[in-house]
Amino acid sequence: VFMLALLLAAGLVIFRLTIPLPESLDNWVVLWTRRMGGIGISLAIAYFLVATLSVTVVEGFRPRHLYVVLQTSIGVSLLVAMVGFLFLTMSGRDERILGGLGAAILVASRVLTGHPASQEPMLLLVPAMAVHVATAAFWFASLWVLLRFLHKGPLGEAPQVLGAFARLAMWSVGALLLAGLAMAAVHLQSVGALLESDYGNLLLWKLGGVAGLLVLAIINKLWLTPDLLVRFDARRLKTSIRIEVLLMILVIATSTVLAATPPVGRTDSPTQTSEIPEVLHEQ
């Protein structure tokens, strides 16, 4: 749930900064960006508490355990994410700049924990993860924005909005796939590991979901969007996007499990919550 909120919040900002929007739709995006900022802070705090309680409940919770968790990569990541969400709640003349900073901080928070923070080559994994998260956020948020646009309109501006989105989506999906393949090559080490390791099996499930998303995206671009511009009937396109949203949620859920699964050649995942008991023992 936290990851869904983070991707949606960052993606709304990225979508607004890159796609020209009608005023009514732009106002809706601004409203939901601020809401997601507040929701994200609440979820980050809840995540922080759950991460602490899940490993300290046996020994008994103590206030100092909160400080201990802050010393782990997951604690630092959540703290940074809260700062990013806070930027999204701000308004004023520099609202776009504040939103952009908030989205950048949210993306950066994801490279502070997980595999990029603990594996080499970090010079490849860190930027690849940042690109992967940013493009996934843009794709996820775009589905919600387009659903709102198709529901409320004005559909008279559909050619401009959908055309601009289609051009950027092509490049963003390409960047997402290249970044994902680069990280997979480092983590798997061999093609056979796709079938022989837990990490590889989960990655196959994720790739299957991404393939489904690409099929739906192609159908939307080549058939349903042109049909909308001729008939101004958005029902079929909205149905397709709703299916895409559900499939995207499943892919994101798989990705969160994948992030906590040791890559091939490793038997631990020290940057996830398993890192916390080690720090507690040291304390």
C-alpha positions in Angstrom: 0.0 0.0 0.0 2.8 2.4 0.8 4.5 1.7 -2.6 1.2 2.3 -4.4 0.8 5.6 -2.7 4.5 6.6 -3.4 4.2 5.8 -7.1 0.9 7.5 -7.5 2.1 10.6 -5.7 5.3 10.9 -7.6 3.6 9.9 -10.9 0.9 12.6 -10.6 3.7 15.3 -10.3 5.6 13.8 -13.3 2.5 13.6 -15.4 1.5 17.2 -14.7 5.1 18.5 -15.4 5.3 16.7 -18.7 1.8 16.7 -20.2 -0.1 19.9 -21.0 -3.5 19.5 -19.3 -6.9 21.3 -19.5 -7.4 23.6 -16.5 -10.1 21.4 -14.9 -7.9 18.3 -15.1 -4.9 20.2 -14.0 -6.8 21.4 -10.9 -7.8 17.8 -10.2 -4.2 16.5 -10.4 -3.1 19.3 -8.0 -5.8 18.4 -5.5 -4.9 14.7 -5.5 -1.2 15.4 -5.4 -1.7 17.3 -2.1 -4.0 14.6 -0.8 -1.5 11.9 -1.6 1.2 13.9 0.2 -0.8 13.7 3.4 -1.8 10.1 2.9 1.8 9.2 2.1 3.1 10.7 5.4 0.5 8.7 7.3 1.4 5.5 5.5 5.1 6.0 6.0 4.6 6.4 9.7 2.4 3.3 9.8 5.0 1.4 7.8 7.8 2.5 10.2 5.8 1.3 13.2 4.9 -2.0 11.6 8.5 -2.6 10.6 9.5 -2.0 14.2 6.8 -4.0 15.9 7.2 -7.0 13.5 10.7 -7.8 14.8 10.6 -6.4 18.3 7.3 -7.8 19.6 8.9 -11.1 20.8 11.5 -9.2 23.0 9.0 -6.5 23.9 8.7 -3.1 22.3 10.8 -0.2 23.8 10.8 3.4 22.6 14.5 3.1 21.8 13.6 0.5 19.1 12.2 3.4 17.0 15.7 5.0 17.1 17.3 1.7 16.2 15.1 1.3 13.1 16.1 4.8 12.0 19.6 3.5 11.8 18.6 1.0 9.2 18.3 1.6 5.5 14.6 1.0 5.6 14.2 3.6 8.3 16.3 6.2 6.4 14.3 5.5 3.3 11.0 6.1 5.0 12.2 9.3 6.7 13.4 10.6 3.3 10.0 9.6 1.7 8.2 11.6 4.4 10.1 14.7 3.4 9.1 14.1 -0.2 5.5 13.7 0.7 5.7 16.9 2.8 6.8 18.8 -0.3 3.7 17.6 -2.2 1.4 19.1 0.4 2.9 22.6 0.0 1.3 25.3 -2.2 2.3 28.7 -3.5 3.8 30.4 -6.5 6.5 27.8 -6.7 4.1 24.9 -6.6 5.5 23.1 -9.6 9.1 23.4 -8.3 8.0 22.1 -4.9 6.1 19.3 -6.5 9.1 18.4 -8.7 11.4 18.3 -5.7 9.0 16.2 -3.7 8.7 13.7 -6.6 12.5 13.6 -7.0 12.9 12.9 -3.2 10.3 10.1 -3.3 12.1 8.4 -6.2 15.5 8.9 -4.4 14.0 7.3 -1.3 13.6 4.0 -3.1 17.3 3.7 -4.0 18.4 4.1 -0.3 17.1 0.6 0.6 16.8 -2.8 -1.2 19.2 -4.3 -3.6 20.7 -1.0 -5.1 21.9 0.0 -1.7 23.6 -3.3 -0.9 24.9 -4.7 -4.2 27.6 -3.8 -6.7 27.9 -2.2 -9.2 26.0 0.6 -7.4 26.9 3.0 -10.2 24.7 0.9 -12.5 22.0 -0.2 -10.0 21.2 3.1 -8.4 20.5 5.1 -11.5 18.7 2.1 -13.1 16.4 1.9 -10.0 15.7 5.6 -10.1 14.7 5.5 -13.7 12.7 2.3 -13.1 10.8 3.9 -10.2 10.2 7.2 -12.0 8.9 5.7 -15.2 6.7 3.1 -13.3 5.3 6.1 -11.3 4.5 8.0 -14.5 2.8 4.9 -16.0 0.8 4.1 -12.9 -0.4 7.7 -12.3 -1.2 8.3 -16.0 -3.9 5.5 -15.8 -5.7 7.4 -13.0 -5.4 10.8 -14.8 -6.7 9.4 -18.1 -9.6 7.7 -16.4 -10.6 11.0 -14.8 -10.2 12.8 -18.2 -12.3 10.2 -20.1 -15.0 10.4 -17.4 -15.2 14.2 -17.0 -13.7 15.5 -20.2 -13.5 17.8 -22.0 -13.1 15.2 -24.7 -12.7 17.9 -27.3 -9.2 18.2 -26.1 -8.6 14.5 -26.3 -6.3 14.7 -29.4 -3.8 17.0 -27.6 -3.8 15.2 -24.2 -3.7 11.7 -25.6 -1.3 12.5 -28.3 1.2 14.1 -25.9 0.8 11.2 -23.5 1.3 8.6 -26.3 4.6 10.2 -27.4 6.1 10.4 -23.9 4.7 7.0 -22.9 6.7 5.3 -25.7 10.0 6.7 -24.4 9.1 6.1 -20.7 8.2 2.4 -21.3 11.4 1.9 -23.2 13.4 3.4 -20.4 11.5 1.3 -17.8 12.2 -1.9 -19.6 15.9 -1.1 -20.2 16.4 -0.2 -16.6 14.6 -3.4 -15.5 16.7 -5.6 -17.8 19.9 -4.0 -16.5 19.0 -4.7 -12.9 17.8 -8.3 -13.7 21.1 -9.1 -15.5 23.0 -8.1 -12.3 20.7 -9.9 -9.9 20.3 -13.1 -11.9 23.8 -13.7 -13.2 22.5 -16.3 -15.7 19.4 -17.1 -17.7 19.0 -20.4 -16.0 18.5 -18.6 -12.7 15.1 -17.5 -14.0 13.8 -21.0 -13.4 16.1 -22.2 -10.6 15.8 -19.4 -8.0 13.0 -17.8 -6.0 14.2 -14.4 -7.3 14.0 -15.6 -10.9 10.5 -17.2 -10.5 9.2 -13.9 -9.0 10.8 -12.0 -11.8 9.0 -14.2 -14.4 5.7 -13.4 -12.7 6.5 -9.7 -12.9 7.6 -10.0 -16.5 4.3 -11.8 -17.4 2.4 -8.9 -15.8 4.4 -6.3 -17.7 3.8 -8.2 -20.9 0.1 -8.0 -20.3 0.3 -4.3 -19.6 2.2 -3.8 -22.9 -0.5 -5.7 -24.8 -3.2 -3.5 -23.3 -1.2 -0.4 -24.0 -0.8 -1.4 -27.7 -4.5 -2.1 -28.0 -5.3 1.3 -26.4 -2.9 3.1 -28.7 -3.7 1.4 -32.1 -7.4 0.7 -31.8 -9.3 2.2 -28.8 -7.8 5.7 -28.8 -8.3 6.3 -32.6 -11.9 5.0 -32.2 -12.4 7.5 -29.3 -11.3 10.4 -31.5 -13.9 9.4 -34.2 -16.9 8.4 -32.0 -16.2 10.3 -28.8 -17.3 7.1 -27.0 -14.9 6.4 -24.2 -16.5 3.3 -22.7 -14.3 0.6 -24.2 -11.1 2.7 -23.6 -12.1 3.2 -19.9 -12.7 -0.5 -19.5 -9.3 -1.3 -20.9 -7.6 1.3 -18.6 -9.4 -0.1 -15.5 -8.1 -3.6 -16.4 -4.6 -2.0 -16.8 -4.9 -0.4 -13.4 -5.7 -3.8 -11.7 -2.8 -5.5 -13.5 -0.4 -2.7 -12.6 -1.3 -3.1 -8.9 -0.5 -6.8 -9.2 2.8 -6.0 -10.8 3.7 -3.5 -8.1 2.8 -6.0 -5.4 5.1 -8.6 -7.0 7.8 -6.0 -7.2 7.6 -5.3 -3.5 8.1 -9.0 -2.8 10.9 -9.1 -5.3 12.7 -6.2 -3.6 12.7 -8.2 -0.3 13.9 -11.5 -2.0 17.7 -12.1 -2.0 19.1 -12.0 -5.6 20.9 -15.0 -7.0 24.2 -15.7 -5.1 22.9 -14.1 -1.9 21.2 -15.8 1.0 20.2 -12.7 3.0 18.6 -9.4 2.3 20.2 -7.0 4.8 18.5 -3.9 3.5 15.0 -5.1 4.3 13.4 -5.6 7.8 15.8 -8.5 8.4 18.4 -5.9 9.0 16.6 -4.6 12.1 17.3 -7.6 14.4 21.0 -7.4 13.5 21.1 -3.7 14.7 19.0 -4.5 17.8 21.5 -7.3 18.6 24.4 -4.8 18.2 22.6 -2.4 20.5 
